[in-house]
């Protein structure tokens, strides 16, 4: 995951008396001050070994960051459990009637592992999206909202994710995460899959999706397995949503596996590496910058890294026309 520490201004007190007196900007004996905005790019990285076990003992020297294939200097490294703005998004469509108790249980388990300083919100969706609980730091508020969810209607998955990402961006914490549970494909959204992908890429939100898909979806791959089944097509569409965020999509085979999946996500969120750098590209043109977090000898060590794949650079405002 990535965030901008763009609101942080570094104040540099410098004795520039000679220069300032020439320019007439400072009184004699008064040191001048000027401000410059330093834009730190922050990436949250998760590293797994060949057994899919989270690796939590790496050092700064194990990591290299590239932006558009140009190596960057890492200015901060740590494994900080920093407070997050965390959104929980749960499918409440009619097909969830027999599953919701288990989803409720898994969500409670996930939140029991939550950093108590996190800022939380809860969204439920069917054929419409509803903010069931606004920002709160009291996990009991989320539990109460979960207990009051009404199961009915269709599935507006894309709308729910789109609006939850929007909501997370309004949060007060620099690290922002959304976790989504659904049991089916999107059928009722206003936003398209492509519009959602663009929204997610432009945002600074790490996204996890847990999808327990209908077992009745055909597993046939056509003649000789050449064509993807309906299930595989839906899985691919869902995988594409979080892949640029450093998050992941999970497809448990049994609803009973939800506790394990939710627990693993909670553990990952509290044990990610945090890396910062100041981009060597100082052009403020609003373009997409690809970021790659690389671990030394990853292939030989059987390690896999998940981190945000890029960001949009800040853009200088267009100067207003002068009269």
SVG drawing of the C-alpha trace seen along z (x, -y; Angstrom):
<svg xmlns="http://www.w3.org/2000/svg" viewBox="-35 -46 61 78">
<polyline fill="none" stroke="black" stroke-width="0.4" points="0.0,0.0 1.0,-3.5 0.3,-6.9 1.5,-10.4 2.8,-12.3 2.2,-15.4 0.5,-17.4 3.7,-17.3 5.9,-20.3 9.5,-20.5 10.5,-23.8 14.1,-24.7 15.6,-27.5 18.6,-28.8 20.8,-31.8 20.5,-33.6 21.0,-37.1 23.2,-38.3 21.0,-37.2 17.8,-38.2 19.1,-41.7 20.0,-42.2 16.6,-41.1 14.9,-43.1 13.1,-40.1 14.5,-39.9 15.4,-42.3 19.0,-42.3 19.5,-39.7 16.4,-37.8 17.0,-34.4 14.8,-33.7 12.6,-30.6 11.3,-29.0 9.1,-25.9 9.3,-23.1 6.9,-20.3 8.5,-16.8 6.4,-14.1 7.2,-10.8 5.9,-7.7 5.0,-5.0 4.6,-1.3 3.3,1.5 4.8,4.9 3.9,8.4 6.5,11.2 5.6,14.9 7.7,18.0 7.1,21.1 4.8,22.5 2.7,19.3 3.9,18.4 4.4,14.7 8.1,13.8 8.6,11.2 12.4,11.2 13.7,9.3 15.9,6.2 16.2,3.0 19.1,4.4 16.9,7.1 14.7,4.7 15.1,2.5 12.5,0.1 12.2,-0.8 10.0,-3.5 9.6,-3.2 12.6,-0.8 14.8,-3.4 16.2,-2.4 15.1,-4.7 16.7,-5.4 14.8,-3.9 14.4,-6.7 12.4,-4.7 12.1,-1.0 10.1,0.7 7.5,3.3 5.0,0.9 1.5,1.8 0.4,-1.7 -3.3,-2.7 -5.5,-2.3 -8.7,-3.5 -10.3,-0.1 -13.5,0.6 -15.5,3.9 -17.8,4.6 -20.2,7.6 -22.6,9.0 -26.1,9.1 -27.9,10.3 -30.6,13.0 -28.1,15.8 -26.3,15.0 -29.2,16.2 -27.7,19.5 -24.1,18.2 -24.4,15.0 -23.9,16.4 -20.6,17.9 -19.6,14.6 -20.6,12.7 -18.4,15.0 -15.4,14.7 -15.8,10.9 -15.8,10.8 -12.7,13.0 -11.0,10.6 -11.9,7.5 -10.8,9.2 -7.3,9.1 -7.8,5.5 -5.4,2.7 -7.5,1.0 -6.5,-2.4 -7.9,-1.7 -10.7,-3.8 -13.5,-1.5 -16.5,-1.6 -19.0,1.0 -20.8,1.2 -23.4,3.9 -24.6,4.3 -27.3,6.1 -28.7,4.5 -28.0,1.2 -25.1,0.1 -25.7,-1.0 -23.3,-2.5 -24.3,-0.6 -21.8,-2.2 -19.9,-5.4 -16.3,-6.0 -15.8,-4.6 -12.9,-3.3 -15.3,-1.2 -15.4,2.3 -18.7,2.9 -20.4,0.4 -19.4,2.7 -20.7,5.8 -24.0,4.1 -24.4,3.1 -23.6,6.6 -26.4,8.0 -28.9,5.6 -28.1,6.5 -31.2,7.6 -30.6,10.2 -32.4,9.7 -32.0,8.5 -29.3,8.8 -25.6,8.2 -24.0,4.7 -20.5,5.8 -18.7,3.2 -20.7,0.3 -20.0,1.5 -16.2,1.6 -16.2,-1.7 -18.1,-3.5 -16.1,-1.8 -12.9,-2.9 -14.3,-6.5 -15.3,-6.3 -11.8,-5.0 -10.2,-7.9 -12.2,-10.2 -10.6,-8.6 -8.2,-10.2 -5.5,-7.5 -2.7,-7.4 -2.9,-3.7 -6.2,-2.7 -7.6,0.8 -10.9,2.3 -11.8,6.0 -14.8,7.4 -16.8,10.6 -19.1,11.7 -20.7,15.0 -21.4,14.2 -20.7,12.2 -21.8,8.7 -25.2,8.3 -26.7,5.0 -23.9,2.3 -24.0,-1.1 -20.2,-1.2 -18.6,1.1 -15.7,3.4 -13.3,1.1 -14.5,-2.0 -13.9,-0.2 -10.4,0.9 -9.6,-2.8 -11.0,-4.0 -8.9,-1.5 -5.7,-2.3 -6.1,-6.0 -6.8,-5.5 -4.5,-4.8 -6.4,-1.9 -5.2,1.7 -8.0,4.1 -8.7,7.7 -11.6,9.6 -12.9,12.9 -15.2,14.6 -17.1,17.8 -18.5,18.5 -21.5,20.6 -20.5,24.2 -23.1,24.6 -21.1,22.5 -19.9,24.7 -16.4,26.0 -16.3,27.2 -13.5,25.7 -15.0,26.5 -13.4,28.9 -10.0,30.0 -10.3,27.3 -9.6,24.6 -12.3,22.2 -12.5,20.8 -15.5,21.8 -18.0,19.2 -16.4,19.7 -12.9,19.0 -14.0,15.9 -15.7,14.5 -12.5,15.3 -10.3,13.5 -12.5,10.4 -12.4,10.4 -8.6,11.0 -8.1,8.0 -9.7,5.6 -7.1,5.7 -4.0,6.8 -2.6,3.2 -3.2,2.4 -0.9,4.9 -3.9,6.7 -5.3,10.1 -8.4,12.1 -9.2,15.3 -11.5,18.1 -12.2,20.5 -13.7,23.9 -15.7,24.3 -17.6,21.7 -16.0,23.2 -12.6,21.9 -13.6,18.3 -12.2,18.1 -8.8,19.2 -8.9,16.7 -10.0,13.7 -7.4,14.6 -4.6,14.6 -5.6,11.2 -5.7,9.7 -2.3,11.1 -0.8,9.8 -2.2,6.3 -0.4,6.1 2.9,7.5 3.6,5.7 6.8,3.9 6.6,0.2 9.0,-1.4 9.3,-5.1 11.2,-7.0 11.3,-10.4 10.9,-10.0 13.9,-10.9 11.4,-12.0 10.5,-15.6 8.2,-16.3 4.7,-17.0 2.7,-15.9 0.0,-13.7 1.3,-10.6 1.2,-7.0 4.4,-5.9 5.0,-2.1 6.6,-0.9 8.3,2.4 9.4,3.7 12.1,6.4 13.5,8.7 17.1,9.8 17.5,13.3 13.7,13.8 13.7,16.5 16.4,18.5 14.8,18.1 11.3,18.9 9.9,15.6 7.0,13.7 6.3,10.0 3.0,8.2 2.9,4.4 1.2,1.6 2.1,1.5 2.2,-2.3 0.7,-5.7 -0.3,-8.8 2.1,-11.6 0.8,-14.9 0.1,-17.5 1.0,-21.2 -2.2,-23.3 -2.9,-25.1 -2.1,-28.8 -5.2,-31.0 -5.3,-33.5 -4.2,-36.9 -6.0,-40.1"/>
</svg>
